[in-house]
Amino acid sequence: MTTFISIIVALSAIATICAIVVQESNQVGLGTLDGSSPSSEWGSNRGTSRKEMLKRITMVSSTIFFVATILLVAVTK
């Protein structure tokens, strides 16, 4: 049981790391100081975009990592 949960922890950690590394930064830099934005994000992120998919993968894999880690600690005691 411990080996199985350890494998789940490792796979979810790898998935979380990969999803975070691939995501683009939300920071625009000093261009936001004047308030003008070259492109509007309004309506462009409806849940099917790559950005939203990576957010969802990050949330799910980090939740699995958290729960599996707690389970691993509980099993090993």
N, C-alpha and C positions, 0 to 999 in steps of 0.2 A: 504494500500500500504506500509506503514511504517513497519507494522508487517511482511509482506512477505519479504521485503528486509532485515529486521533484522534477520529473520530465515536463509536467504541465507548467510548473513555475518557470523552467528554463525556456520553453517554447513561447510562453506569453511575454517573458522579458525580451526575447529576441524580436517578437512581433511589435512590441511597444517601441523598442529602440528604433527599428526600421521605419515604422510609421512616423515617428517624431523627426527622424533625420530627413525624410523625404518631403515633409511639409515645408511650405514657403513661409517666410516671415511676414507678419502683419505690419511691421514697422515700415514707414515710408521715408523716414529720416527727417531732414530739415525742411522738406517740401510741405509739411503740414503746418508750419508756423503761420503762414499767411491765410490759411483756411481754404485755399482752393485745392481741389483734388482733381487730377486729370481723368480719373475714371470713377464712376459711381458703383458701389457694391449693391445698390438697392435692387433686389429681385434677381440677382445673378446667381444666388446660392440657394437653390430650391431643394436640395437633398440628393440630387443626382450628380452633382459635380464632383470632380476629383478631390477638391478641398473638403467638401462635406463627408465624402467617403473616408478620407484619411482621418478626419476628426472622429468619426464613428468607430473606426478600427482602433484608434488610440484609446478611446473611452472603454470599449469592450475588453481589449487586451489588458489594460491596466486594472480594470475591475476583476478580471479572472486572475491576474497576478496577485492582487491584494487578498482575494478570498482564498486562493490556493496556498499562499504563504501563511495565512492564519491557520488554515487547516493542517498544514505541515507541522507547524509548531504544536498544535493541539494533539496531533497523532504521535509525535515523538516524545511527549512528556509521559 
